[in-house]
Amino acid sequence: MKINIETVVQQDFLKVKEGFNQSLFTKLSPPFPPVKLLRFDGSIKGDFVTLELNFIFFKQKWTSEIVADKTTDQEFYFIDKGVELPFFLKEWQHKHRIIKSGQGSIIRDEITYKSGFSLLTLMLYPALFLQFLYRKPIYKKIFKG
């Protein structure tokens, strides 16, 4: 299943790239499930990010590896791929793109995921979509002109 969400911000893409750090990552965490950041190496190939998701009655660990990153004169992107996922996910890939757009930028989240069951994959879509939609006002606030 694929989810794509774009957010227009008012800063140059290289300034936005600089802002993709641990502080931003923490601010992007939605209210539920509460997320504890266990490891944050950064957003270049070979880095890892590990989270602990707290579902009240149980906790799940989520580790992603940054498998690619690239900066051109028009765009910066990095791709995280799930290597240890919560029980309800079998595959996860998230391409974070920051695209030059005039004096500002477009932040584009391109997510591909799969659970172990087709029906569950479909059922996860609304929750995951809302988790990433939650980021839009945060991006706009942090990366305002």
C-alpha positions in Angstrom: 0.0 0.0 0.0 1.2 3.5 -0.7 0.7 6.8 1.0 1.9 10.1 -0.4 1.5 13.4 1.4 3.0 16.8 0.4 3.5 19.9 2.5 4.5 23.2 1.0 6.9 25.2 3.3 8.5 28.6 3.0 12.1 27.8 3.5 14.8 26.8 0.9 15.2 23.1 0.6 18.8 23.1 2.0 17.6 24.9 5.1 14.8 22.4 5.5 17.4 19.6 5.1 19.4 21.0 8.0 16.2 21.0 10.1 15.6 17.3 9.6 17.2 16.4 12.9 16.4 14.6 16.2 14.5 17.7 17.5 12.2 17.7 14.5 11.8 13.9 14.7 10.6 14.2 18.3 8.1 17.0 17.4 6.6 14.9 14.6 5.6 12.1 17.0 1.8 11.9 17.2 -0.1 11.7 20.5 -0.9 8.1 20.1 0.8 5.8 20.4 3.3 7.6 22.6 6.8 7.2 21.1 10.0 7.0 23.0 13.1 7.7 20.8 15.7 5.1 21.7 18.3 5.8 19.0 18.7 8.5 16.3 21.8 8.5 14.2 20.7 10.9 11.5 19.4 10.7 7.9 22.4 9.5 5.9 22.9 6.0 4.5 23.9 3.6 7.3 22.2 5.5 10.1 19.6 3.9 12.3 16.5 5.1 14.1 14.9 3.1 16.9 11.6 3.8 18.5 9.5 2.3 21.2 5.7 2.5 20.6 3.6 2.4 23.8 0.2 0.9 23.2 -0.7 1.1 26.9 -0.9 -2.7 27.5 2.2 -3.5 25.4 5.2 -1.9 23.8 6.6 -2.5 20.3 10.1 -1.7 19.0 10.5 -0.2 15.6 14.0 0.1 14.0 14.6 1.6 10.6 17.9 1.8 8.6 18.6 4.7 6.3 19.3 2.8 3.1 19.9 5.7 0.8 20.3 9.5 0.7 21.1 12.0 -2.0 21.4 15.8 -2.4 21.1 17.5 -5.8 20.6 21.1 -6.7 16.8 20.5 -6.7 16.2 18.0 -4.0 17.3 16.1 -0.9 16.0 12.8 0.0 16.6 9.8 2.3 14.9 6.5 2.5 14.3 4.6 5.7 13.5 0.9 5.6 12.1 -1.1 8.5 14.4 -3.8 9.9 12.5 -4.5 13.1 8.9 -3.6 12.9 5.8 -3.8 15.1 3.9 -7.1 14.8 1.3 -5.5 12.5 3.8 -4.6 9.8 5.8 -6.9 7.6 7.4 -4.3 5.3 8.0 -0.5 5.6 9.8 2.0 3.4 9.6 5.7 3.7 11.2 8.1 1.3 11.5 11.6 2.8 11.8 14.1 -0.1 12.6 17.8 0.2 12.0 19.4 -3.2 13.0 22.9 -4.2 10.0 25.0 -5.2 10.7 28.6 -6.0 11.9 30.3 -2.8 10.3 27.5 -0.7 10.2 23.7 -0.6 7.8 20.8 -0.8 8.2 18.1 1.8 6.9 14.9 0.4 6.4 11.7 2.4 6.3 8.6 0.2 5.4 5.6 2.3 5.1 2.0 1.1 4.0 -0.6 3.7 2.6 -4.1 4.0 1.2 -6.2 6.8 1.0 -9.9 6.8 -2.6 -9.9 5.6 -4.2 -7.9 2.7 -7.2 -6.9 4.8 -5.0 -5.6 7.7 -2.9 -3.7 5.1 -6.1 -1.9 4.0 -7.3 -1.4 7.6 -4.0 0.3 8.6 -4.3 2.9 5.8 -6.5 5.4 7.6 -4.4 5.3 10.8 -1.1 5.6 9.0 -2.5 8.3 6.7 -3.6 10.4 9.7 -0.2 9.9 11.5 1.5 11.5 8.5 -1.2 14.1 7.9 -0.5 15.2 11.6 3.0 16.3 10.4 1.7 19.0 8.0 1.1 21.8 10.4 4.3 21.0 12.3 6.3 21.2 9.1 4.6 24.5 8.2 5.3 26.0 11.7 8.9 24.9 11.9 9.8 25.8 8.3 8.0 29.1 7.9 9.7 31.9 6.0 
